[in-house]
């Protein structure tokens, strides 16, 4: 049951991120439009590849749902088929490259060169099958849209891959009891493209809860409970063997975790 709940959370997260990335792409690259369906830079393609790397078929379903929501046309076979192509193309690229490189399902040992080939395969498969469908559906008399879509998908993937080390943070606060009690809750996640174990943002969720109560005008009590994640030292990430291979990239290295409990007074 816990596994099913986690998969549902992952699917919803991918769907929401797809919609957000799609809206962000519309805003950032409004002047890089080849036609209403194709952008010369398409950031969601990067999300498509990374999410399928991490979550597998759960991400495929999330992308499928997100693609339906972001298609401006009314729900129809056309919209459903395009959403299916959008969701299945990165999985096809992943499976093909795993077979070609003899890469395990965990993707351990994946090199930077192989990652680039994954990106090329993902962009190629989505552009090919999408344009074949456009042609068969009568939206295009030729496959001349293949190159712009391929370039846009590849550019979006490369940008996301190079930016895929970072963090997300959100916080809400509430003042109660005539402004004497201050409550605050925050949630942060970190991620890195160093290895698959560091790419999953759900593994590095860092919640924070703090409270402050004002006893008098000058005296208050403060408390804080938080979990923090920190990327391992570069001496660990950059450690190589005599062949120049990054050893810890395949050792399932994880973020360093620390739990903090703080209680104090302020006068």
N, C-alpha and C positions, 0 to 999 in steps of 0.2 A: 504493500500500500504506500509506504514511504517513497519507493522508487517511482511509482506512478505519479504521486504528487510532485516529485522533483521534475519529472519529465513535463508535466503540465506547466510548471513554473518556467522551465527552460523554453518551452514552445511559446508561451505568452511573452516572455522577455524578447525572444527573437522577432516575434510579430511586431511588438511595440518599437523595437530598435529599427526594424526595416522601415516602418512608417516614418519615424523621426529622421532617419538617414535620407529617405526619399524627399521629404519636405526640405531638409537642409540642402540637398543637392539642387532642388528647384531654385532655392534662394541664392546659393553661392555661384552657380554656373548657369544663370538665366541667359547669359550671352554666348553660351557654348552649346547651343541647340542645333543639331543637324535637321531634325524634324520633331514633331511633338512626341514621338516615341523613342528618340535616340539622342543621347548627349555625348559630346566629345570627351567628357569626364563624368563617370557615373560611379559615385562613391558606394552606393548600395551593393555593387558587385563585390567590393572588398569584404563587406559584412557577410555577404552570401557565402564566400569561400571560407572565412574564418569560422563562422557559426557551424557550417557543415563539418569542418575539421574537428570542432570541439564536441558538438552535440549530435552529429550524425543525422539519423532519420527524424529525430525530434525537430531539428533545425529545418529540415526539408518541409515539414508540415507548417512550421511557423512562417517560413518564407512564402509558402503557397497562400496562406491566409492573408499575410501582409500584402502580397502582390494583388490579390483581389480587392483589398481595401484601397490601394493606391491607384488602381486603374479607374480612370474617369468615366469610362463607358458603363452602361448598365450591365448587370449580371447577365451573362449569356455564355454560350459554348465558346465563343471567341475569347472572352475574359478568362474562363476556366482553363482553356488550353494554354493560353499565354502564361498564366500563373503556374501551371504544371511544368512548362518548359523552364520558367525562371527558377523553380524549386529543384527540379531534377537535374538540370545541367551541371551544377557544381558537384552533385553526388556522382554523376557519370564521370566527370573529370577526376574526382578523388579516387574512385574505384579503378579507373584506367591507369592512373599514375601509380597507385599502390601495387597493381599487378605488374606494371612495367619495371618499377624499381625494387620489387620484392619487399616493400615496406610493410611492417606489421600494422595491425589495426590501431595500435597506440600511436603510430607515426613517430616512434622513437628513432633517433638517428637521422632524421630528415635534415638535409643540408640546405644552405642558402640557395644553391643552384637548383636543387630539386624543388624548393619552394617557389622559385621563379617559374619553373616548368609547370607546376600546379596552377599558378596564376594564368599562364598562357593557355593551358588546357581549359580552364574554366571560362575564360573570355572567348576562346574559340568555340566551345560547345554551345554556349548561350547565344552567341551571334549567329552561328550556323543554323541551329534549329529554329530560332526566332524568325530569321529571315526566310527560311524555307516555309514556315507557316504563313508569314506575310504574303509570300508569293502564291501559295496554294489558296489562301483566303481571298486573293484578288486585291490586296492593298498595295502591291508593288508589282510592276511588270518585269522586274529583274532582281538580281541579288546585289545591286550596287550599294545597298545600305549595310552590307556585311562589314566592310572595312571601318566605317565610322563607329558602328556598335562595338566591334572588336577592340578598336583603339580606346573607346570610352570605358569599356569594361576593364581592360588591362590597366589603363591609367588609374581608375578608381581603386582597383585591387592593390596596385603598387603603393599608392598614397596611404591607404589604410594599413597595409603591412608595415610601412615605415613609421607610421604614427601609432602602432598598436602597442606601445608601452606608455602607460599613463594611468589615470585614476579618475573616478567619478565620485562626487560628494554632494550630499543634500542634507539640509537641516531645517527643522521646524522648532519654534519656541512658543511658549504660552505663559502669560503672567496671570496669576490667580490670587485670591484672598487679598483684595485691595492692594495689589502690586507688592505683596510681601513674599509671595512664593513664585519663583521663576523656574520653569521646567523647560528642558531642551533635549531634543532627540536628533541624532544625526546618523547617517549611514554612508559609508565609503566603500569603494571597491578598487582594487589595483589589478593590473594585468600587464603582461609582457609577452612579446613574441619570441622569447629566447627558447622556450620549449612548450610542448602541449600542456604539461602540468602547470605552467605559469600563465597560460593564455585564458584559462577559464575564470572569468570574473566572479563566478559564484563561489569559488574556492577561497577567495580573499575578501569576503564580506566582513566589514568592520563596523559594528554598531557602537553607538555612544549614547549614554544617558547621563544627564547632569541635572542637579537640582540645587537651588540656593534659597534659603529662607532667612528673611530679615527679622531678627529678634527685636532690635531697637533701631533707632536712626543710624547708629554707628556700628552696631555689632550684627554679624550675620554668620550663618553656618552654610558651608558648601560641600557638596559631594559629587563624585564623578565615578562612573563605571564605564569602561571602554575596552575594546579589543583593537589592536593595531597589527598591521602586516607591513613588513619591510622586505624589500628585495635583497637577496643574499649579496654579500660583498663581491666586488668584481674579481677579487682573487679566486673566489669559488667559481663564478660564472666563466671566467676566462682561463681556467686551468686546462692545459692541454697535455696530451701524451707525446711520446717521441715522434709520432706521425703527424703531429699538428692538429689532432682531433680534440674537440671540446668534450672532455670526459663527462662532465656533470650535465651536459645537455641530454644525455640518454639515461641518467641515473634518477629520474623522477624528482629532481630538486624542487623544493617548495619554498614559498615565502616564509620568512621568520615571523612567528606569531608571539605576541605578548599581551597579556591581560592586565589591566590597571584598575586598581581600586584606591580612590583618594577620598579622604574626609578631612576637613579643616575648618578653621574659623577665620574670620576677617574682622578687624576692628580699625 
